[in-house]
Amino acid sequence: MNLADFRTHSKSLLKLTYPILIAQLIQNLMGFVDIVMAGRVSATDLAAVAVANSIWLPLILTIYGLIMALAAIVSQLAGANKYKDVVEQTYQTAWIAVLLGISLIGLYYILTPILAPLVTLEGNLEALMFDYLGYIVWGAPGYCIYLVLRNYSEGLSYTKPTMIISIIGLLVNIPANYIFIYGKFGMPALGGAGCGLATALVYWSMCISMLIYCFYSKVLKQANLFSTFYWPVLAEIKTILALGIPIALSLLFEVSLFAIVAIILVPFGAQVVASHQVALNFTGLVFMVPLSIAMATTIKVGYAIGHGNFKQARDYTKYSIVLGLALACFTALITVLFRTQIAGIYSTEAPVIELAASLMLLASLYQFSDTIQVISAGALRGYKDTKSILYITFVSYWVVGLSVGLMLGITDWIVPKMGPYGFWVGFIIGLTTAAILLAWRLHVIQQRIKKAIPA
């Protein structure tokens, strides 16, 4: 590996990566703020926010995954200097996003009367949960439009707006939570449900901010969204969906795996579940680093492919994985050295801290395979090879990872049941399987292109 080339490519990747990383961390911080501010009202309000988010997040993250396809589409078109097509594809994705956002509102009002009688939650928890969802769904169209504009801008290699507008979202989130949770400035005190209304306002503020940026930005004028209006074109929408749905489902497979394990662990007791959630929350924050590199890799690889520079696409893929693994060494070391102190931030109970710290030790191992699999998937999106990601993630997470976790965690088939440790060993094996298969698929795609069009 050429060290000078690594420095050059890493510098270019990090320039795209750091605004995405900051934006991702801020979005996680908004969720943390919601939990803290709702928890100060009561445990019931805190639980309502947590339960409502367990329903809301898989839905909105699935849409998020689908719209991520636009970044790959835009980067390839920009690489080929087809800026008119960039505008058209952005409009077609926007039509999909608007329809999905409105559908979430309709889904809430159709399903709530059916599901409400079937849900039996203690005290005021049920009412707060449904109220939270009833407020947040009205922000869905705004958030979906924001995601389209974000991927349009990132696809054109401008990632700083994502960071700036996430900061705006946080600045709206805190006072909005304060007003609607506690009933300030003449507003009713909605408790935990107020987080849903505050988040809806955050979604729309981010959408409007991004629209204003796109309208006035000089750097985006080469693909001016306001120069031409495009009505929906079914054939174009089908192509976008064919690329986006596999990304959405693969993201859903990953999110749902960790959610289902939390449910399976419930019989082991509250302290085990709490320890699992602590370790999962921290490793989720660490995961933002390779995820942000992966998103930058999609843009760089897509642009190189569109420009016809297939060697550069291979180089960016190689160096992004090396960069990701170098950073994983650092984050894994931090996890190992400070795992007990990190767990202590989340809980004051000694058994929870001890178990969470042990699970973090296992998490430090899978950070390497997690880095390889997520960056490989990012590169494959740049090559517009998304169906393979769907198949590989399903097999790796649900067939391999969950099966191993169940066998080790709750049965004595191989070893005496390991409880939560068994599931985390399952995570390691599942993510390692994904890393091997996705890296192999990436090599196959690159070799296929190399044979067809020699660099």
C-alpha positions as CSV (number, residue, x, y, z in Angstrom):
1,M,0.0,0.0,0.0
2,N,1.3,3.4,-1.0
3,L,1.5,5.6,2.1
4,A,1.3,8.9,0.1
5,D,-1.8,7.7,-1.7
6,F,-3.3,6.6,1.6
7,R,-2.8,10.1,3.1
8,T,-4.3,11.7,0.0
9,H,-7.4,9.5,-0.2
10,S,-7.8,9.6,3.6
11,K,-7.7,13.4,3.6
12,S,-10.4,13.5,0.9
13,L,-12.6,11.0,2.6
14,L,-12.3,12.7,6.0
15,K,-13.3,16.0,4.5
16,L,-16.6,14.4,3.5
17,T,-16.8,12.2,6.6
18,Y,-16.5,14.6,9.5
19,P,-19.7,16.7,8.8
20,I,-21.7,13.4,8.3
21,L,-20.3,12.1,11.6
22,I,-21.1,15.2,13.5
23,A,-24.6,15.2,12.1
24,Q,-25.1,11.6,13.0
25,L,-23.9,12.2,16.6
26,I,-26.2,15.2,17.0
27,Q,-29.2,13.2,15.9
28,N,-28.3,10.6,18.6
29,L,-27.9,13.5,21.0
30,M,-31.4,14.7,20.2
31,G,-32.7,11.2,21.2
32,F,-30.7,11.4,24.4
33,V,-32.2,14.9,25.2
34,D,-35.7,13.5,24.7
35,I,-35.0,10.7,27.2
36,V,-33.5,12.9,29.8
37,M,-36.1,15.6,29.7
38,A,-39.0,13.2,29.6
39,G,-37.4,11.2,32.5
40,R,-37.5,14.3,34.7
41,V,-41.3,14.3,34.5
42,S,-41.8,10.6,35.5
43,A,-40.6,7.1,34.8
44,T,-43.9,6.6,33.0
45,D,-43.2,9.5,30.6
46,L,-39.7,8.1,30.0
47,A,-41.1,4.6,29.3
48,A,-43.7,6.1,26.9
49,V,-41.0,7.8,24.8
50,A,-38.9,4.6,24.8
51,V,-41.8,2.4,23.7
52,A,-43.0,4.9,21.1
53,N,-39.5,5.2,19.6
54,S,-39.3,1.4,19.4
55,I,-42.2,1.6,17.0
56,W,-41.3,4.9,15.2
57,L,-37.6,4.4,14.6
58,P,-37.8,1.2,12.5
59,L,-40.4,2.9,10.3
60,I,-38.5,6.1,9.7
61,L,-35.1,4.3,9.4
62,T,-36.5,2.1,6.7
63,I,-37.5,5.2,4.8
64,Y,-34.1,6.7,5.5
65,G,-32.5,3.6,4.0
66,L,-34.6,3.8,0.9
67,I,-33.8,7.5,0.3
68,M,-30.0,6.8,0.8
69,A,-30.1,5.3,-2.7
70,L,-30.2,8.9,-4.0
71,A,-26.7,9.7,-2.9
72,A,-25.3,6.9,-5.0
73,I,-27.5,7.9,-8.0
74,V,-26.5,11.6,-7.7
75,S,-22.8,10.9,-7.2
76,Q,-22.6,8.7,-10.4
77,L,-24.5,11.3,-12.4
78,A,-22.4,14.1,-11.1
79,G,-19.2,12.2,-12.0
80,A,-20.6,11.9,-15.6
81,N,-21.5,15.7,-15.6
82,K,-25.2,14.8,-16.1
83,Y,-26.5,17.6,-13.8
84,K,-29.9,17.8,-15.5
85,D,-30.5,14.1,-14.6
86,V,-29.4,14.8,-11.0
87,V,-32.3,17.3,-10.7
88,E,-34.8,14.9,-12.3
89,Q,-33.7,11.9,-10.1
90,T,-34.0,14.2,-7.0
91,Y,-37.5,15.1,-7.9
92,Q,-38.5,11.5,-8.5
93,T,-37.1,10.5,-5.1
94,A,-38.9,13.5,-3.5
95,W,-42.2,12.2,-4.9
96,I,-41.5,8.8,-3.2
97,A,-40.5,10.5,0.0
98,V,-43.6,12.7,0.1
99,L,-45.9,9.7,-0.5
100,L,-44.2,7.7,2.3
101,G,-44.3,10.6,4.7
102,I,-48.0,11.1,4.2
103,S,-48.6,7.3,4.3
104,L,-47.1,7.3,7.9
105,I,-49.8,9.8,8.9
106,G,-52.5,7.7,7.3
107,L,-51.1,4.6,8.9
108,Y,-51.3,6.1,12.3
109,Y,-55.0,7.1,12.0
110,I,-56.0,3.8,10.4
111,L,-54.2,1.5,12.8
112,T,-54.6,3.3,16.1
113,P,-58.3,2.6,16.5
114,I,-57.6,-1.1,15.7
115,L,-54.6,-1.5,17.9
116,A,-55.5,0.7,20.9
117,P,-58.0,-1.8,22.4
118,L,-55.5,-4.6,22.0
119,V,-52.6,-2.8,23.8
120,T,-52.6,-3.1,27.5
121,L,-50.0,-0.9,29.1
122,E,-50.0,0.2,32.7
123,G,-51.3,3.5,34.0
124,N,-51.0,6.5,31.7
125,L,-48.3,4.8,29.6
126,E,-50.6,3.8,26.7
127,A,-52.2,7.2,26.3
128,L,-48.8,8.9,26.3
129,M,-47.3,6.5,23.8
130,F,-50.2,7.0,21.3
131,D,-50.1,10.7,21.8
132,Y,-46.4,10.8,21.1
133,L,-46.9,8.9,17.9
134,G,-49.9,11.1,17.0
135,Y,-47.7,14.2,17.2
136,I,-44.5,12.9,15.6
137,V,-46.2,11.5,12.4
138,W,-47.0,15.0,11.3
139,G,-43.3,15.7,11.0
140,A,-42.8,12.7,8.8
141,P,-43.3,14.4,5.4
142,G,-40.9,17.2,6.4
143,Y,-38.3,14.7,7.5
144,C,-38.6,12.7,4.3
145,I,-38.2,15.8,2.2
146,Y,-35.2,16.8,4.3
147,L,-33.6,13.4,3.7
148,V,-34.0,13.8,-0.1
149,L,-32.3,17.2,0.0
150,R,-29.6,15.9,2.3
151,N,-28.8,13.0,-0.1
152,Y,-28.9,15.3,-3.1
153,S,-26.4,17.7,-1.4
154,E,-24.2,14.8,-0.2
155,G,-24.3,13.1,-3.5
156,L,-22.8,16.3,-5.0
157,S,-20.0,16.0,-2.3
158,Y,-21.3,18.8,-0.1
159,T,-21.8,17.4,3.4
160,K,-21.3,20.5,5.6
161,P,-25.0,21.5,5.2
162,T,-26.0,18.2,6.8
163,M,-23.9,19.1,9.9
164,I,-25.1,22.7,10.1
165,I,-28.8,21.9,9.7
166,S,-28.5,19.1,12.4
167,I,-27.2,21.7,14.8
168,I,-30.2,23.9,13.9
169,G,-32.4,20.9,14.6
170,L,-30.8,20.4,18.1
171,L,-31.2,24.1,18.9
172,V,-34.9,23.8,18.1
173,N,-35.3,20.5,19.9
174,I,-34.2,21.6,23.4
175,P,-36.5,24.7,23.8
176,A,-39.4,22.9,22.0
177,N,-39.1,20.0,24.5
178,Y,-39.0,22.4,27.4
179,I,-42.1,24.2,26.1
180,F,-44.3,21.2,25.3
181,I,-43.1,18.7,27.9
182,Y,-43.5,21.1,30.9
183,G,-46.2,23.4,29.5
184,K,-44.4,26.7,29.2
185,F,-45.4,30.0,27.5
186,G,-49.1,29.1,27.7
187,M,-48.8,25.7,26.1
188,P,-50.3,22.6,27.7
189,A,-48.0,20.3,29.7
190,L,-47.9,17.2,27.5
191,G,-45.3,15.3,29.4
192,G,-43.4,12.7,27.4
193,A,-45.8,13.1,24.5
194,G,-44.5,16.6,24.1
195,C,-41.2,15.1,22.8
196,G,-43.2,13.9,19.8
197,L,-44.5,17.3,19.0
198,A,-41.1,18.9,19.5
199,T,-39.5,16.3,17.2
200,A,-42.1,17.0,14.5
201,L,-41.2,20.7,14.7
202,V,-37.5,19.7,14.5
203,Y,-38.2,17.7,11.3
204,W,-39.9,20.6,9.7
205,S,-37.3,23.1,10.8
206,M,-34.6,20.9,9.2
207,C,-36.6,20.6,6.0
208,I,-37.2,24.3,5.7
209,S,-33.5,25.1,6.5
210,M,-32.4,22.6,3.9
211,L,-34.8,24.1,1.3
212,I,-33.4,27.6,2.0
213,Y,-29.9,26.4,1.7
214,C,-30.5,24.6,-1.6
215,F,-32.3,27.7,-3.0
216,Y,-29.5,30.2,-2.1
217,S,-26.4,27.9,-2.4
218,K,-24.0,28.9,-5.1
219,V,-22.2,25.5,-5.1
220,L,-25.4,23.7,-5.9
221,K,-26.4,25.9,-8.9
222,Q,-24.8,23.4,-11.3
223,A,-27.7,21.1,-10.5
224,N,-30.3,23.8,-9.6
225,L,-33.4,22.1,-8.2
226,F,-35.5,25.2,-8.8
227,S,-34.7,25.6,-12.5
228,T,-37.1,22.8,-13.7
229,F,-40.1,21.0,-12.2
230,Y,-40.6,17.3,-12.8
231,W,-43.8,15.4,-12.3
232,P,-43.6,11.8,-11.2
233,V,-42.4,9.3,-13.9
234,L,-43.3,5.8,-13.0
235,A,-40.4,4.1,-14.8
236,E,-37.9,6.4,-13.0
237,I,-39.6,5.8,-9.6
238,K,-39.4,2.0,-10.2
239,T,-35.7,2.2,-10.9
240,I,-35.1,4.2,-7.7
241,L,-37.2,1.8,-5.6
242,A,-35.3,-1.2,-7.1
243,L,-32.1,0.4,-5.8
244,G,-33.4,1.8,-2.5
245,I,-35.7,-1.0,-1.2
246,P,-32.8,-3.5,-0.7
247,I,-30.9,-0.8,1.3
248,A,-34.0,-0.1,3.4
249,L,-34.6,-3.8,4.1
250,S,-30.9,-4.5,5.0
251,L,-31.0,-1.5,7.5
252,L,-34.3,-2.9,8.9
253,F,-32.7,-6.4,9.3
254,E,-29.8,-4.9,11.3
255,V,-32.0,-2.6,13.5
256,S,-34.6,-5.3,14.2
257,L,-32.0,-7.9,15.2
258,F,-30.8,-5.8,18.1
259,A,-34.4,-5.0,19.0
260,I,-35.5,-8.7,19.0
261,V,-32.5,-9.7,21.2
262,A,-33.6,-7.0,23.8
263,I,-37.0,-8.7,23.9
264,I,-35.6,-12.2,24.2
265,L,-33.5,-11.1,27.1
266,V,-36.5,-9.9,29.2
267,P,-36.9,-13.2,31.1
268,F,-33.3,-12.8,32.3
269,G,-34.3,-9.8,34.4
270,A,-34.3,-6.0,34.3
271,Q,-30.6,-5.7,35.1
272,V,-29.5,-7.9,32.2
273,V,-31.8,-6.0,29.8
274,A,-30.4,-2.7,31.2
275,S,-26.8,-3.9,30.8
276,H,-27.5,-5.0,27.2
277,Q,-29.1,-1.6,26.4
278,V,-26.1,0.3,27.9
279,A,-23.6,-1.7,25.9
280,L,-25.7,-1.4,22.8
281,N,-26.2,2.4,23.1
282,F,-22.5,3.0,23.5
283,T,-21.5,0.7,20.6
284,G,-24.2,2.4,18.5
285,L,-22.4,5.7,19.1
286,V,-19.1,4.2,18.1
287,F,-20.7,2.7,15.0
288,M,-21.3,6.3,13.8
289,V,-17.6,6.5,12.9
290,P,-17.5,3.6,10.3
291,L,-21.0,4.4,9.1
292,S,-20.0,8.0,8.3
293,I,-16.9,6.7,6.4
294,A,-19.2,4.3,4.5
295,M,-21.5,7.2,3.5
296,A,-18.5,9.2,2.3
297,T,-17.3,6.1,0.4
298,T,-20.6,5.7,-1.4
299,I,-20.2,9.3,-2.7
300,K,-16.5,8.9,-3.7
301,V,-17.0,5.5,-5.4
302,G,-20.2,6.7,-7.1
303,Y,-18.5,9.8,-8.5
304,A,-15.5,7.8,-9.7
305,I,-17.7,5.3,-11.4
306,G,-19.7,8.0,-13.1
307,H,-16.5,9.7,-14.2
308,G,-15.3,6.4,-15.7
309,N,-12.3,6.2,-13.3
310,F,-12.7,2.6,-12.1
311,K,-9.2,2.4,-10.6
312,Q,-10.0,5.4,-8.4
313,A,-13.2,3.7,-7.3
314,R,-11.1,0.7,-6.2
315,D,-8.6,2.9,-4.5
316,Y,-11.2,4.8,-2.5
317,T,-12.7,1.5,-1.5
318,K,-9.4,0.0,-0.3
319,Y,-8.2,3.1,1.5
320,S,-11.6,3.8,3.2
321,I,-11.5,0.2,4.7
322,V,-7.9,0.8,5.9
323,L,-8.9,4.2,7.4
324,G,-11.9,2.6,9.1
325,L,-9.8,-0.2,10.6
326,A,-7.2,2.3,11.8
327,L,-9.9,4.3,13.6
328,A,-11.5,1.0,14.9
329,C,-8.2,0.2,16.6
330,F,-8.5,3.5,18.5
331,T,-12.2,3.1,19.4
332,A,-11.7,-0.5,20.4
333,L,-8.8,0.5,22.7
334,I,-10.9,3.3,24.3
335,T,-13.8,0.8,24.8
336,V,-11.5,-1.8,26.5
337,L,-9.6,0.7,28.7
338,F,-12.6,2.7,29.9
339,R,-15.5,0.3,29.6
340,T,-16.3,0.4,33.3
341,Q,-16.2,4.2,33.5
342,I,-18.4,4.4,30.4
343,A,-21.0,2.0,31.9
344,G,-20.9,4.1,35.0
345,I,-22.2,7.1,33.0
346,Y,-25.4,5.1,32.2
347,S,-26.1,3.5,35.5
348,T,-25.2,3.6,39.2
349,E,-26.1,0.0,39.9
350,A,-22.9,-2.2,40.3
351,P,-24.4,-5.4,38.7
352,V,-25.5,-3.4,35.6
353,I,-22.1,-1.7,35.3
354,E,-20.2,-5.0,35.7
355,L,-22.2,-6.8,33.1
356,A,-22.3,-3.9,30.6
357,A,-18.5,-3.6,30.9
358,S,-18.1,-7.3,30.1
359,L,-20.4,-6.9,27.1
360,M,-18.4,-3.9,25.9
361,L,-15.3,-6.1,25.9
362,L,-17.0,-8.4,23.4
363,A,-18.2,-5.3,21.5
364,S,-14.6,-4.1,21.1
365,L,-14.0,-7.3,19.1
366,Y,-16.8,-6.8,16.6
367,Q,-15.9,-3.2,15.9
368,F,-13.4,-4.5,13.3
369,S,-15.8,-6.8,11.4
370,D,-18.5,-4.1,11.8
371,T,-16.2,-1.6,10.1
372,I,-15.4,-3.9,7.2
373,Q,-19.0,-4.8,6.6
374,V,-20.5,-1.3,6.7
375,I,-17.8,0.3,4.5
376,S,-18.0,-2.6,2.0
377,A,-21.8,-2.0,1.9
378,G,-21.2,1.7,1.4
379,A,-18.8,0.9,-1.5
380,L,-21.3,-1.5,-3.0
381,R,-24.0,1.3,-2.9
382,G,-21.6,3.4,-4.9
383,Y,-21.4,0.6,-7.5
384,K,-25.3,0.5,-7.4
385,D,-25.1,-3.2,-6.3
386,T,-27.7,-3.1,-3.5
387,K,-29.5,-6.5,-3.9
388,S,-26.4,-8.4,-2.7
389,I,-26.4,-6.3,0.5
390,L,-29.9,-7.3,1.2
391,Y,-29.3,-11.0,0.8
392,I,-26.0,-11.0,2.6
393,T,-27.3,-9.0,5.6
394,F,-30.3,-11.2,6.0
395,V,-28.3,-14.4,6.0
396,S,-25.6,-12.9,8.2
397,Y,-27.8,-11.2,10.8
398,W,-30.9,-13.4,11.0
399,V,-29.8,-16.8,9.8
400,V,-26.2,-16.9,11.3
401,G,-26.1,-14.2,14.0
402,L,-29.5,-14.8,15.6
403,S,-29.3,-18.6,15.4
404,V,-25.9,-18.7,17.0
405,G,-27.1,-16.2,19.7
406,L,-30.1,-18.3,20.5
407,M,-28.1,-21.5,20.7
408,L,-25.4,-20.1,22.9
409,G,-27.7,-17.7,24.9
410,I,-30.7,-19.9,25.9
411,T,-29.9,-23.5,25.1
412,D,-27.3,-26.0,26.4
413,W,-26.8,-27.6,22.9
414,I,-23.1,-26.5,22.5
415,V,-22.1,-25.1,25.9
416,P,-24.1,-24.3,29.1
417,K,-26.4,-21.4,28.2
418,M,-24.5,-18.1,28.3
419,G,-27.4,-15.6,28.6
420,P,-26.6,-12.2,27.2
421,Y,-23.0,-13.2,26.4
422,G,-24.2,-15.8,24.0
423,F,-26.2,-13.2,22.0
424,W,-23.2,-10.9,21.8
425,V,-21.0,-13.8,20.6
426,G,-23.8,-14.2,18.0
427,F,-23.4,-10.5,17.0
428,I,-19.7,-11.0,16.5
429,I,-20.1,-14.1,14.3
430,G,-23.0,-12.5,12.4
431,L,-21.1,-9.3,11.7
432,T,-17.9,-11.3,10.8
433,T,-20.0,-13.3,8.3
434,A,-21.4,-10.1,6.8
435,A,-17.9,-8.6,6.6
436,I,-16.5,-11.6,4.8
437,L,-19.4,-11.9,2.3
438,L,-19.7,-8.2,1.6
439,A,-15.9,-7.9,1.0
440,W,-16.1,-10.9,-1.2
441,R,-19.0,-9.5,-3.2
442,L,-17.1,-6.1,-3.5
443,H,-14.1,-8.0,-4.9
444,V,-16.3,-9.9,-7.4
445,I,-17.9,-6.6,-8.7
446,Q,-14.5,-4.9,-9.0
447,Q,-12.9,-7.8,-10.8
448,R,-15.9,-8.0,-13.2
449,I,-15.5,-4.3,-14.1
450,K,-11.7,-4.7,-14.4
451,K,-12.1,-7.5,-16.9
452,A,-14.7,-5.7,-18.9
453,I,-13.0,-2.3,-18.8
454,P,-9.3,-2.5,-18.0
455,A,-8.1,0.4,-15.8
